[in-house]
Amino acid sequence: MSTELRTRKKVRAFARQAHLASLNNETLLVAPETAGLLATYLQETLAVAEDQAWFWSKAWQAAERESENDLSAEWYQAFDTMEDLLDDLGWPQ
């Protein structure tokens, strides 16, 4: 079994323990090695490459949602060729 698979299994097991403790209003003590494993797992799982961070900004995500809404509402115009698009835009001027 790969290290990655073992780590996932340990994280899932901890998540189940945490969920049960939460349901019973119990405090869950976390062993230092488990805390380190969780920290590493989360860091690797949630990491965003610096050159992609712009995509996850609030402004960009709002624009993505707006675009998706426009597509859903069919508020767009399709063009057969790039030339047709440029003509519609009035390019070149």
Gaussian input, Z-matrix of N, CA and C with variables (Angstrom, degrees):
# hf/3-21g

backbone

0 1
 N
 C     1     B1
 C     2     B2     1     A1
 N     3     B3     2     A2     1     D1
 C     4     B4     3     A3     2     D2
 C     5     B5     4     A4     3     D3
 N     6     B6     5     A5     4     D4
 C     7     B7     6     A6     5     D5
 C     8     B8     7     A7     6     D6
 N     9     B9     8     A8     7     D7
 C    10    B10     9     A9     8     D8
 C    11    B11    10    A10     9     D9
 N    12    B12    11    A11    10    D10
 C    13    B13    12    A12    11    D11
 C    14    B14    13    A13    12    D12
 N    15    B15    14    A14    13    D13
 C    16    B16    15    A15    14    D14
 C    17    B17    16    A16    15    D15
 N    18    B18    17    A17    16    D16
 C    19    B19    18    A18    17    D17
 C    20    B20    19    A19    18    D18
 N    21    B21    20    A20    19    D19
 C    22    B22    21    A21    20    D20
 C    23    B23    22    A22    21    D21
 N    24    B24    23    A23    22    D22
 C    25    B25    24    A24    23    D23
 C    26    B26    25    A25    24    D24
 N    27    B27    26    A26    25    D25
 C    28    B28    27    A27    26    D26
 C    29    B29    28    A28    27    D27
 N    30    B30    29    A29    28    D28
 C    31    B31    30    A30    29    D29
 C    32    B32    31    A31    30    D30
 N    33    B33    32    A32    31    D31
 C    34    B34    33    A33    32    D32
 C    35    B35    34    A34    33    D33
 N    36    B36    35    A35    34    D34
 C    37    B37    36    A36    35    D35
 C    38    B38    37    A37    36    D36
 N    39    B39    38    A38    37    D37
 C    40    B40    39    A39    38    D38
 C    41    B41    40    A40    39    D39
 N    42    B42    41    A41    40    D40
 C    43    B43    42    A42    41    D41
 C    44    B44    43    A43    42    D42
 N    45    B45    44    A44    43    D43
 C    46    B46    45    A45    44    D44
 C    47    B47    46    A46    45    D45
 N    48    B48    47    A47    46    D46
 C    49    B49    48    A48    47    D47
 C    50    B50    49    A49    48    D48
 N    51    B51    50    A50    49    D49
 C    52    B52    51    A51    50    D50
 C    53    B53    52    A52    51    D51
 N    54    B54    53    A53    52    D52
 C    55    B55    54    A54    53    D53
 C    56    B56    55    A55    54    D54
 N    57    B57    56    A56    55    D55
 C    58    B58    57    A57    56    D56
 C    59    B59    58    A58    57    D57
 N    60    B60    59    A59    58    D58
 C    61    B61    60    A60    59    D59
 C    62    B62    61    A61    60    D60
 N    63    B63    62    A62    61    D61
 C    64    B64    63    A63    62    D62
 C    65    B65    64    A64    63    D63
 N    66    B66    65    A65    64    D64
 C    67    B67    66    A66    65    D65
 C    68    B68    67    A67    66    D66
 N    69    B69    68    A68    67    D67
 C    70    B70    69    A69    68    D68
 C    71    B71    70    A70    69    D69
 N    72    B72    71    A71    70    D70
 C    73    B73    72    A72    71    D71
 C    74    B74    73    A73    72    D72
 N    75    B75    74    A74    73    D73
 C    76    B76    75    A75    74    D74
 C    77    B77    76    A76    75    D75
 N    78    B78    77    A77    76    D76
 C    79    B79    78    A78    77    D77
 C    80    B80    79    A79    78    D78
 N    81    B81    80    A80    79    D79
 C    82    B82    81    A81    80    D80
 C    83    B83    82    A82    81    D81
 N    84    B84    83    A83    82    D82
 C    85    B85    84    A84    83    D83
 C    86    B86    85    A85    84    D84
 N    87    B87    86    A86    85    D85
 C    88    B88    87    A87    86    D86
 C    89    B89    88    A88    87    D87
 N    90    B90    89    A89    88    D88
 C    91    B91    90    A90    89    D89
 C    92    B92    91    A91    90    D90
 N    93    B93    92    A92    91    D91
 C    94    B94    93    A93    92    D92
 C    95    B95    94    A94    93    D93
 N    96    B96    95    A95    94    D94
 C    97    B97    96    A96    95    D95
 C    98    B98    97    A97    96    D96
 N    99    B99    98    A98    97    D97
 C   100   B100    99    A99    98    D98
 C   101   B101   100   A100    99    D99
 N   102   B102   101   A101   100   D100
 C   103   B103   102   A102   101   D101
 C   104   B104   103   A103   102   D102
 N   105   B105   104   A104   103   D103
 C   106   B106   105   A105   104   D104
 C   107   B107   106   A106   105   D105
 N   108   B108   107   A107   106   D106
 C   109   B109   108   A108   107   D107
 C   110   B110   109   A109   108   D108
 N   111   B111   110   A110   109   D109
 C   112   B112   111   A111   110   D110
 C   113   B113   112   A112   111   D111
 N   114   B114   113   A113   112   D112
 C   115   B115   114   A114   113   D113
 C   116   B116   115   A115   114   D114
 N   117   B117   116   A116   115   D115
 C   118   B118   117   A117   116   D116
 C   119   B119   118   A118   117   D117
 N   120   B120   119   A119   118   D118
 C   121   B121   120   A120   119   D119
 C   122   B122   121   A121   120   D120
 N   123   B123   122   A122   121   D121
 C   124   B124   123   A123   122   D122
 C   125   B125   124   A124   123   D123
 N   126   B126   125   A125   124   D124
 C   127   B127   126   A126   125   D125
 C   128   B128   127   A127   126   D126
 N   129   B129   128   A128   127   D127
 C   130   B130   129   A129   128   D128
 C   131   B131   130   A130   129   D129
 N   132   B132   131   A131   130   D130
 C   133   B133   132   A132   131   D131
 C   134   B134   133   A133   132   D132
 N   135   B135   134   A134   133   D133
 C   136   B136   135   A135   134   D134
 C   137   B137   136   A136   135   D135
 N   138   B138   137   A137   136   D136
 C   139   B139   138   A138   137   D137
 C   140   B140   139   A139   138   D138
 N   141   B141   140   A140   139   D139
 C   142   B142   141   A141   140   D140
 C   143   B143   142   A142   141   D141
 N   144   B144   143   A143   142   D142
 C   145   B145   144   A144   143   D143
 C   146   B146   145   A145   144   D144
 N   147   B147   146   A146   145   D145
 C   148   B148   147   A147   146   D146
 C   149   B149   148   A148   147   D147
 N   150   B150   149   A149   148   D148
 C   151   B151   150   A150   149   D149
 C   152   B152   151   A151   150   D150
 N   153   B153   152   A152   151   D151
 C   154   B154   153   A153   152   D152
 C   155   B155   154   A154   153   D153
 N   156   B156   155   A155   154   D154
 C   157   B157   156   A156   155   D155
 C   158   B158   157   A157   156   D156
 N   159   B159   158   A158   157   D157
 C   160   B160   159   A159   158   D158
 C   161   B161   160   A160   159   D159
 N   162   B162   161   A161   160   D160
 C   163   B163   162   A162   161   D161
 C   164   B164   163   A163   162   D162
 N   165   B165   164   A164   163   D163
 C   166   B166   165   A165   164   D164
 C   167   B167   166   A166   165   D165
 N   168   B168   167   A167   166   D166
 C   169   B169   168   A168   167   D167
 C   170   B170   169   A169   168   D168
 N   171   B171   170   A170   169   D169
 C   172   B172   171   A171   170   D170
 C   173   B173   172   A172   171   D171
 N   174   B174   173   A173   172   D172
 C   175   B175   174   A174   173   D173
 C   176   B176   175   A175   174   D174
 N   177   B177   176   A176   175   D175
 C   178   B178   177   A177   176   D176
 C   179   B179   178   A178   177   D177
 N   180   B180   179   A179   178   D178
 C   181   B181   180   A180   179   D179
 C   182   B182   181   A181   180   D180
 N   183   B183   182   A182   181   D181
 C   184   B184   183   A183   182   D182
 C   185   B185   184   A184   183   D183
 N   186   B186   185   A185   184   D184
 C   187   B187   186   A186   185   D185
 C   188   B188   187   A187   186   D186
 N   189   B189   188   A188   187   D187
 C   190   B190   189   A189   188   D188
 C   191   B191   190   A190   189   D189
 N   192   B192   191   A191   190   D190
 C   193   B193   192   A192   191   D191
 C   194   B194   193   A193   192   D192
 N   195   B195   194   A194   193   D193
 C   196   B196   195   A195   194   D194
 C   197   B197   196   A196   195   D195
 N   198   B198   197   A197   196   D196
 C   199   B199   198   A198   197   D197
 C   200   B200   199   A199   198   D198
 N   201   B201   200   A200   199   D199
 C   202   B202   201   A201   200   D200
 C   203   B203   202   A202   201   D201
 N   204   B204   203   A203   202   D202
 C   205   B205   204   A204   203   D203
 C   206   B206   205   A205   204   D204
 N   207   B207   206   A206   205   D205
 C   208   B208   207   A207   206   D206
 C   209   B209   208   A208   207   D207
 N   210   B210   209   A209   208   D208
 C   211   B211   210   A210   209   D209
 C   212   B212   211   A211   210   D210
 N   213   B213   212   A212   211   D211
 C   214   B214   213   A213   212   D212
 C   215   B215   214   A214   213   D213
 N   216   B216   215   A215   214   D214
 C   217   B217   216   A216   215   D215
 C   218   B218   217   A217   216   D216
 N   219   B219   218   A218   217   D217
 C   220   B220   219   A219   218   D218
 C   221   B221   220   A220   219   D219
 N   222   B222   221   A221   220   D220
 C   223   B223   222   A222   221   D221
 C   224   B224   223   A223   222   D222
 N   225   B225   224   A224   223   D223
 C   226   B226   225   A225   224   D224
 C   227   B227   226   A226   225   D225
 N   228   B228   227   A227   226   D226
 C   229   B229   228   A228   227   D227
 C   230   B230   229   A229   228   D228
 N   231   B231   230   A230   229   D229
 C   232   B232   231   A231   230   D230
 C   233   B233   232   A232   231   D231
 N   234   B234   233   A233   232   D232
 C   235   B235   234   A234   233   D233
 C   236   B236   235   A235   234   D234
 N   237   B237   236   A236   235   D235
 C   238   B238   237   A237   236   D236
 C   239   B239   238   A238   237   D237
 N   240   B240   239   A239   238   D238
 C   241   B241   240   A240   239   D239
 C   242   B242   241   A241   240   D240
 N   243   B243   242   A242   241   D241
 C   244   B244   243   A243   242   D242
 C   245   B245   244   A244   243   D243
 N   246   B246   245   A245   244   D244
 C   247   B247   246   A246   245   D245
 C   248   B248   247   A247   246   D246
 N   249   B249   248   A248   247   D247
 C   250   B250   249   A249   248   D248
 C   251   B251   250   A250   249   D249
 N   252   B252   251   A251   250   D250
 C   253   B253   252   A252   251   D251
 C   254   B254   253   A253   252   D252
 N   255   B255   254   A254   253   D253
 C   256   B256   255   A255   254   D254
 C   257   B257   256   A256   255   D255
 N   258   B258   257   A257   256   D256
 C   259   B259   258   A258   257   D257
 C   260   B260   259   A259   258   D258
 N   261   B261   260   A260   259   D259
 C   262   B262   261   A261   260   D260
 C   263   B263   262   A262   261   D261
 N   264   B264   263   A263   262   D262
 C   265   B265   264   A264   263   D263
 C   266   B266   265   A265   264   D264
 N   267   B267   266   A266   265   D265
 C   268   B268   267   A267   266   D266
 C   269   B269   268   A268   267   D267
 N   270   B270   269   A269   268   D268
 C   271   B271   270   A270   269   D269
 C   272   B272   271   A271   270   D270
 N   273   B273   272   A272   271   D271
 C   274   B274   273   A273   272   D272
 C   275   B275   274   A274   273   D273
 N   276   B276   275   A275   274   D274
 C   277   B277   276   A276   275   D275
 C   278   B278   277   A277   276   D276

   B1=1.4500
   B2=1.5358
   B3=1.3307
   B4=1.4651
   B5=1.5259
   B6=1.3138
   B7=1.4625
   B8=1.5204
   B9=1.3319
   B10=1.4703
   B11=1.5219
   B12=1.3179
   B13=1.4578
   B14=1.5241
   B15=1.3385
   B16=1.4729
   B17=1.5242
   B18=1.3302
   B19=1.4643
   B20=1.5191
   B21=1.3275
   B22=1.4691
   B23=1.5097
   B24=1.3457
   B25=1.4715
   B26=1.5348
   B27=1.3309
   B28=1.4652
   B29=1.5286
   B30=1.3244
   B31=1.4712
   B32=1.5209
   B33=1.3378
   B34=1.4752
   B35=1.5250
   B36=1.3199
   B37=1.4612
   B38=1.5278
   B39=1.3257
   B40=1.4609
   B41=1.5237
   B42=1.3215
   B43=1.4684
   B44=1.5268
   B45=1.3355
   B46=1.4733
   B47=1.5233
   B48=1.3269
   B49=1.4702
   B50=1.5243
   B51=1.3058
   B52=1.4671
   B53=1.5184
   B54=1.3200
   B55=1.4634
   B56=1.5234
   B57=1.3330
   B58=1.4655
   B59=1.5240
   B60=1.3145
   B61=1.4687
   B62=1.5248
   B63=1.3163
   B64=1.4655
   B65=1.5271
   B66=1.3276
   B67=1.4710
   B68=1.5209
   B69=1.3250
   B70=1.4675
   B71=1.5216
   B72=1.3572
   B73=1.4651
   B74=1.5246
   B75=1.3096
   B76=1.4552
   B77=1.5246
   B78=1.3204
   B79=1.4542
   B80=1.5196
   B81=1.3085
   B82=1.4523
   B83=1.5190
   B84=1.3089
   B85=1.4571
   B86=1.5257
   B87=1.3154
   B88=1.4535
   B89=1.5257
   B90=1.3007
   B91=1.4606
   B92=1.5282
   B93=1.3253
   B94=1.4639
   B95=1.5311
   B96=1.3493
   B97=1.4684
   B98=1.5347
   B99=1.3280
   B100=1.4658
   B101=1.5274
   B102=1.3218
   B103=1.4644
   B104=1.5259
   B105=1.3265
   B106=1.4610
   B107=1.5192
   B108=1.3241
   B109=1.4582
   B110=1.5276
   B111=1.3320
   B112=1.4677
   B113=1.5254
   B114=1.3059
   B115=1.4673
   B116=1.5244
   B117=1.3053
   B118=1.4698
   B119=1.5187
   B120=1.3292
   B121=1.4679
   B122=1.5244
   B123=1.3252
   B124=1.4654
   B125=1.5208
   B126=1.3070
   B127=1.4635
   B128=1.5224
   B129=1.3101
   B130=1.4626
   B131=1.5234
   B132=1.3190
   B133=1.4621
   B134=1.5174
   B135=1.3133
   B136=1.4538
   B137=1.5246
   B138=1.3116
   B139=1.4678
   B140=1.5248
   B141=1.3166
   B142=1.4627
   B143=1.5138
   B144=1.3015
   B145=1.4586
   B146=1.5238
   B147=1.3206
   B148=1.4628
   B149=1.5125
   B150=1.3196
   B151=1.4589
   B152=1.5290
   B153=1.3483
   B154=1.4627
   B155=1.5230
   B156=1.3059
   B157=1.4612
   B158=1.5280
   B159=1.3347
   B160=1.4610
   B161=1.5241
   B162=1.3344
   B163=1.4606
   B164=1.5191
   B165=1.3203
   B166=1.4598
   B167=1.5238
   B168=1.3303
   B169=1.4648
   B170=1.5296
   B171=1.3199
   B172=1.4717
   B173=1.5262
   B174=1.3260
   B175=1.4610
   B176=1.5260
   B177=1.3339
   B178=1.4627
   B179=1.5298
   B180=1.3256
   B181=1.4622
   B182=1.5282
   B183=1.3444
   B184=1.4699
   B185=1.5237
   B186=1.3279
   B187=1.4665
   B188=1.5281
   B189=1.3334
   B190=1.4670
   B191=1.5339
   B192=1.3418
   B193=1.4713
   B194=1.5250
   B195=1.3207
   B196=1.4627
   B197=1.5325
   B198=1.3069
   B199=1.4674
   B200=1.5230
   B201=1.3157
   B202=1.4687
   B203=1.5227
   B204=1.3320
   B205=1.4633
   B206=1.5268
   B207=1.3244
   B208=1.4690
   B209=1.5260
   B210=1.3226
   B211=1.4611
   B212=1.5284
   B213=1.3213
   B214=1.4621
   B215=1.5220
   B216=1.3277
   B217=1.4620
   B218=1.5310
   B219=1.3327
   B220=1.4640
   B221=1.5266
   B222=1.3403
   B223=1.4624
   B224=1.5249
   B225=1.2956
   B226=1.4536
   B227=1.5272
   B228=1.3067
   B229=1.4502
   B230=1.5210
   B231=1.3122
   B232=1.4651
   B233=1.5236
   B234=1.3191
   B235=1.4556
   B236=1.5176
   B237=1.3247
   B238=1.4619
   B239=1.5224
   B240=1.3239
   B241=1.4696
   B242=1.5196
   B243=1.3130
   B244=1.4610
   B245=1.5248
   B246=1.3140
   B247=1.4644
   B248=1.5338
   B249=1.3401
   B250=1.4627
   B251=1.5351
   B252=1.3152
   B253=1.4647
   B254=1.5210
   B255=1.3295
   B256=1.4655
   B257=1.5271
   B258=1.3300
   B259=1.4659
   B260=1.5223
   B261=1.3353
   B262=1.4629
   B263=1.5261
   B264=1.3110
   B265=1.4730
   B266=1.5473
   B267=1.3267
   B268=1.4483
   B269=1.5130
   B270=1.3355
   B271=1.4519
   B272=1.5131
   B273=1.2628
   B274=1.4664
   B275=1.5172
   B276=1.2865
   B277=1.4732
   B278=1.4892
   A1=108.39
   A2=115.65
   A3=119.98
   A4=110.72
   A5=115.17
   A6=121.18
   A7=110.62
   A8=115.98
   A9=120.41
   A10=111.02
   A11=117.48
   A12=121.56
   A13=110.93
   A14=116.43
   A15=119.93
   A16=110.43
   A17=116.57
   A18=120.64
   A19=110.15
   A20=117.20
   A21=120.13
   A22=111.98
   A23=116.30
   A24=120.11
   A25=110.48
   A26=116.59
   A27=120.10
   A28=110.87
   A29=116.76
   A30=120.65
   A31=109.75
   A32=117.51
   A33=120.58
   A34=111.05
   A35=116.50
   A36=120.42
   A37=110.22
   A38=115.98
   A39=119.45
   A40=110.75
   A41=117.30
   A42=121.24
   A43=110.25
   A44=117.23
   A45=120.03
   A46=110.59
   A47=116.69
   A48=120.51
   A49=110.43
   A50=116.33
   A51=120.95
   A52=110.51
   A53=116.67
   A54=120.66
   A55=110.85
   A56=116.70
   A57=120.21
   A58=111.57
   A59=116.54
   A60=120.34
   A61=109.72
   A62=116.46
   A63=121.01
   A64=110.81
   A65=116.99
   A66=120.92
   A67=111.87
   A68=115.84
   A69=121.33
   A70=113.48
   A71=115.65
   A72=120.36
   A73=111.87
   A74=116.50
   A75=122.02
   A76=110.03
   A77=114.23
   A78=120.13
   A79=108.22
   A80=116.25
   A81=120.71
   A82=108.47
   A83=116.05
   A84=120.61
   A85=108.38
   A86=115.70
   A87=120.89
   A88=108.82
   A89=115.18
   A90=120.44
   A91=109.02
   A92=117.56
   A93=120.62
   A94=113.47
   A95=117.46
   A96=118.74
   A97=111.14
   A98=116.82
   A99=120.57
   A100=110.05
   A101=116.82
   A102=120.60
   A103=110.47
   A104=116.56
   A105=120.74
   A106=111.37
   A107=116.61
   A108=121.63
   A109=110.35
   A110=116.26
   A111=120.31
   A112=111.72
   A113=116.77
   A114=120.66
   A115=110.58
   A116=116.56
   A117=120.77
   A118=110.89
   A119=116.30
   A120=120.97
   A121=111.05
   A122=116.13
   A123=119.63
   A124=111.67
   A125=116.36
   A126=120.39
   A127=110.44
   A128=117.50
   A129=121.04
   A130=111.53
   A131=116.77
   A132=121.33
   A133=111.83
   A134=116.52
   A135=120.45
   A136=113.93
   A137=115.97
   A138=119.26
   A139=110.71
   A140=114.64
   A141=121.63
   A142=106.65
   A143=115.62
   A144=119.44
   A145=109.24
   A146=116.23
   A147=120.48
   A148=112.55
   A149=116.71
   A150=118.89
   A151=113.09
   A152=117.07
   A153=120.99
   A154=112.38
   A155=117.62
   A156=121.27
   A157=112.42
   A158=117.52
   A159=121.09
   A160=111.28
   A161=117.07
   A162=120.92
   A163=111.18
   A164=117.61
   A165=121.94
   A166=112.94
   A167=117.80
   A168=120.03
   A169=109.51
   A170=116.76
   A171=121.01
   A172=111.12
   A173=117.00
   A174=120.88
   A175=111.02
   A176=116.43
   A177=118.78
   A178=110.61
   A179=116.65
   A180=119.71
   A181=111.51
   A182=116.95
   A183=120.25
   A184=109.99
   A185=117.04
   A186=121.02
   A187=110.72
   A188=117.66
   A189=121.14
   A190=110.37
   A191=116.30
   A192=119.99
   A193=110.89
   A194=116.89
   A195=121.18
   A196=110.01
   A197=116.80
   A198=120.85
   A199=111.26
   A200=116.69
   A201=120.68
   A202=110.78
   A203=116.85
   A204=120.59
   A205=111.09
   A206=116.60
   A207=120.73
   A208=110.80
   A209=116.83
   A210=120.14
   A211=110.79
   A212=116.82
   A213=121.29
   A214=111.68
   A215=115.96
   A216=121.29
   A217=111.76
   A218=115.85
   A219=122.51
   A220=112.33
   A221=115.28
   A222=121.98
   A223=109.31
   A224=115.92
   A225=120.67
   A226=108.31
   A227=115.73
   A228=121.21
   A229=107.99
   A230=115.56
   A231=120.54
   A232=109.75
   A233=115.70
   A234=121.74
   A235=108.92
   A236=116.14
   A237=120.81
   A238=111.83
   A239=115.95
   A240=119.31
   A241=109.47
   A242=115.38
   A243=121.13
   A244=109.65
   A245=116.23
   A246=120.82
   A247=110.73
   A248=116.93
   A249=120.55
   A250=111.07
   A251=116.50
   A252=120.67
   A253=110.99
   A254=116.75
   A255=120.44
   A256=111.30
   A257=117.22
   A258=120.47
   A259=110.67
   A260=116.69
   A261=120.85
   A262=110.84
   A263=116.94
   A264=122.13
   A265=112.09
   A266=115.86
   A267=119.67
   A268=113.17
   A269=117.79
   A270=121.43
   A271=110.05
   A272=123.36
   A273=123.39
   A274=110.19
   A275=114.90
   A276=119.95
   A277=111.81
   D1=135.85
   D2=-176.89
   D3=-72.70
   D4=159.33
   D5=177.80
   D6=-60.36
   D7=-41.47
   D8=-179.70
   D9=-61.17
   D10=-43.12
   D11=179.51
   D12=-65.55
   D13=-42.21
   D14=177.56
   D15=-61.28
   D16=-41.40
   D17=179.78
   D18=-63.15
   D19=-46.16
   D20=178.83
   D21=-59.16
   D22=-42.13
   D23=179.53
   D24=-62.52
   D25=-41.99
   D26=179.34
   D27=-65.58
   D28=-40.78
   D29=179.70
   D30=-64.93
   D31=-43.85
   D32=178.41
   D33=-62.07
   D34=-41.74
   D35=179.00
   D36=-61.92
   D37=-43.31
   D38=178.01
   D39=-64.14
   D40=-40.26
   D41=179.44
   D42=-61.03
   D43=-40.35
   D44=177.34
   D45=-63.89
   D46=-43.68
   D47=178.36
   D48=-61.07
   D49=-43.84
   D50=-179.56
   D51=-63.82
   D52=-41.16
   D53=179.36
   D54=-63.21
   D55=-46.44
   D56=178.61
   D57=-62.19
   D58=-43.08
   D59=178.51
   D60=-60.94
   D61=-40.82
   D62=179.35
   D63=-63.03
   D64=-44.23
   D65=179.98
   D66=-61.17
   D67=-32.82
   D68=-178.50
   D69=-96.66
   D70=9.25
   D71=-177.79
   D72=53.59
   D73=38.66
   D74=179.62
   D75=-103.05
   D76=153.83
   D77=174.75
   D78=-85.90
   D79=135.05
   D80=178.76
   D81=-106.61
   D82=118.86
   D83=177.46
   D84=-84.19
   D85=134.57
   D86=-177.48
   D87=-111.44
   D88=120.94
   D89=178.45
   D90=-67.80
   D91=147.21
   D92=-178.64
   D93=-53.72
   D94=-40.60
   D95=-179.77
   D96=-67.03
   D97=-32.54
   D98=177.19
   D99=-70.89
   D100=-41.46
   D101=178.29
   D102=-60.87
   D103=-41.86
   D104=178.22
   D105=-64.67
   D106=-42.35
   D107=178.20
   D108=-61.74
   D109=-45.55
   D110=179.31
   D111=-63.81
   D112=-41.98
   D113=-179.90
   D114=-61.91
   D115=-45.69
   D116=178.96
   D117=-64.19
   D118=-44.43
   D119=179.96
   D120=-60.08
   D121=-47.13
   D122=-179.38
   D123=-66.00
   D124=-40.98
   D125=179.00
   D126=-59.81
   D127=-44.87
   D128=-179.58
   D129=-71.62
   D130=-38.33
   D131=-176.79
   D132=-72.24
   D133=-39.10
   D134=-174.33
   D135=-95.66
   D136=-1.97
   D137=-177.52
   D138=-63.37
   D139=138.04
   D140=174.84
   D141=-120.52
   D142=128.20
   D143=178.70
   D144=-59.10
   D145=139.78
   D146=-178.04
   D147=-54.47
   D148=-38.76
   D149=-177.13
   D150=-75.71
   D151=-2.26
   D152=176.31
   D153=-114.68
   D154=0.30
   D155=-175.94
   D156=-61.32
   D157=-33.92
   D158=179.59
   D159=-55.83
   D160=-35.35
   D161=-176.65
   D162=-63.36
   D163=-30.78
   D164=-176.05
   D165=-93.49
   D166=4.26
   D167=177.31
   D168=-66.12
   D169=153.71
   D170=-179.18
   D171=-58.64
   D172=-42.11
   D173=-178.24
   D174=-63.72
   D175=-44.67
   D176=-178.15
   D177=-67.68
   D178=-40.72
   D179=179.15
   D180=-63.91
   D181=-36.46
   D182=176.02
   D183=-63.09
   D184=-42.15
   D185=178.37
   D186=-65.70
   D187=-36.98
   D188=176.75
   D189=-62.11
   D190=-45.17
   D191=178.76
   D192=-62.65
   D193=-41.05
   D194=178.37
   D195=-61.91
   D196=-43.73
   D197=178.56
   D198=-62.54
   D199=-44.12
   D200=178.54
   D201=-61.61
   D202=-40.56
   D203=177.93
   D204=-64.44
   D205=-41.75
   D206=177.93
   D207=-61.73
   D208=-43.12
   D209=178.87
   D210=-63.82
   D211=-43.39
   D212=179.68
   D213=-62.23
   D214=-37.54
   D215=-179.33
   D216=-84.83
   D217=1.87
   D218=-178.61
   D219=57.78
   D220=39.86
   D221=176.71
   D222=-94.79
   D223=65.57
   D224=178.07
   D225=-155.47
   D226=167.51
   D227=177.53
   D228=-125.02
   D229=131.52
   D230=179.07
   D231=-95.28
   D232=144.38
   D233=178.69
   D234=-122.81
   D235=144.00
   D236=179.34
   D237=-75.79
   D238=-33.47
   D239=-178.28
   D240=-137.23
   D241=162.01
   D242=175.37
   D243=-63.41
   D244=-35.80
   D245=179.04
   D246=-60.89
   D247=-41.62
   D248=177.11
   D249=-61.28
   D250=-41.74
   D251=177.54
   D252=-61.64
   D253=-48.35
   D254=-178.95
   D255=-63.61
   D256=-37.71
   D257=175.86
   D258=-61.61
   D259=-43.38
   D260=179.69
   D261=-62.43
   D262=-35.65
   D263=179.27
   D264=-77.97
   D265=-10.95
   D266=-177.86
   D267=79.82
   D268=25.56
   D269=179.60
   D270=-100.01
   D271=152.95
   D272=-16.53
   D273=-71.83
   D274=157.42
   D275=-177.30
   D276=-87.69

